[in-house]
């Protein structure tokens, strides 16, 4: 699944919930890393990292941890449904980083809810 497809699914899901969604070209520079986008909801900033089927999930977790360390309140990793089903959710639950999957119809499903994390 391509990152563009994931991005459109994330935008559609969060805009339907009344959130502001921001995915600039080239990403958002955060500390020593880059994240793909962010979502604003009632004063809460959530970092979004999209990982297609060929991307490195551990790198994505590192990027999200960097975002949390630099002021983001929540973090969410988004990947394909098939890939998300193979991941162990314990790391996401322990860190507070959320996990979402996107199916072939473009429907986003939160597997692990992101939690507000303050370092």
Beta strands, then each sheet from edge to edge (+ up, - down):
strand 1: 20-22
strand 2: 28-30
strand 3: 33-35
strand 4: 37-41
strand 5: 44-51
strand 6: 74-80
strand 7: 98-102
strand 8: 108-112
sheet 1: 1+ 4- 5+ 6+ 7+ 8-
sheet 2: 2+ 3-
end
